[in-house]
Amino acid sequence: MSFMSKHSIMDVPRYFVPYTNDCFQNAYGSLISYFKLNPDLLLSDYLSFVYNPEAGFAGINYLHKEAASVEFTEEELNVSQEYIYYPSTTYFSRRGEQSSKVIANDKLKITWYIDDDQDIAYSRMKELIDNDMPVVVVVDLYYIRYHKAYQKEHGLHAIVITGYNEEENYVELFDKYKFSNCDFDGRIPADELMKARSSENCSNKITRPIRNLWMEFDGNRQFVYSEKRWRGVIEESCRRMHGEKELLGCKSGFKSIEAFRKDLLEKKNQSIDQEFNELFRNYYSAVFRSLSRGRNRFAAFLNALDSELPQELVTGVTNLLKESAKAWEINANLSIRLAITKNMNGIDNLSEQLIAICNYEGKAVEMLHKFICE
């Protein structure tokens, strides 16, 4: 296959909003905007809360935890969003062996590809760019010189590639996930990118080989917005918050928040050790911040539907979710403070905020459920 010696894609939006949940969604937002679609609609997660009492993990629609692989099943990848369909992680060189699923024209298809041959992955990237398709690729920040983790810490991270130059051996990219101290827009050596994409990504906790992972958007399909989908987001959110559906084997909704709250109170009887500090300082604080952003993202989704929904409903639910988001953010800060001060009274403060969250979100879900049932 022949390629151009260089090519740059112009006018790819540099997407970032303060309710972006992770670097993947942040990168997706740029491509969705590039296709002239609305990220606030397409990237909205279902409103939810999941908890696994045995492992202690929590999250929005899936458990927030480290994974040892970048390979995920179709079920795992499709647990969060109504508008997007993800096939299971696909080995690019064997993609013809996969059955082709017919996708409705009111869903956007995003495929996660891996290939252990970095030359194949790099060639595919150039092919997409030659066709003016930006590419979301995953890198190990240990090898990315513009980031503070360079040569210090390993970490999986999604960026957007918009061009390459074979003659001068560089690629053009941007990385606007500012929550991870990323605000880069420029060039890096192509060799550096290839090394970062093929990293074993070995940290102190877990090894997660990146395997040249990248995401392809089916941007050639004719996408249409439909009432079925936005109503589906609201209906499914109500079901999940009411605890009517298990997610990947975990219960969801208000009962899960209450179970989590009671388990937190039980931790007052534990001794404060390094594992306890790690749990609150790093794990719980990250989960609570993710939930805060998720609530704000759902509010943005409702506001993007302002022509479809009664203004009173949008305003009322948005205000409630903003209060809930503040409370989740407060809990993130309380968790860090608890780890630092080792004052167990902080758990009572966390519990109080969770009670307030259930009150805010209970009223919001009641309003949404009433509307959807009318």
Secondary structure, 3 states (H helix, E strand, C coil): CCCCCEEECCCCCCCCCCCCCCHHHHHHHHHHHHCCCCHHHHCCECCCCEEECCCCEEECCCCCCCCCCCCCCHHHHCCCECCEECCCCEEHHHHHHCCCCCCCCCCEEEEEEECCCHHHHHHHHHHHHHCCCCEEEEEEHHHCCCCCCCCCCCCEEEEEEEEEECCCCEEEEEECCHHHCCCEEEEEEHHHHHHHHCCCCECCCCECCCCCCEEEECCCCCCCCCHHHHHHHHHHHHHHHCCCCCECCECECHHHHHHHHHHHHHHHHCCCCHHHHHHHHHHHHHHHHHHHHHHHHHHHHHHHCCCCCCHHHHHHHHHHHHHHHHHHHHHHHHHHHHHHHCCCHHHHHHHHHHHHHHHHHHHHHHHHHHHHHC
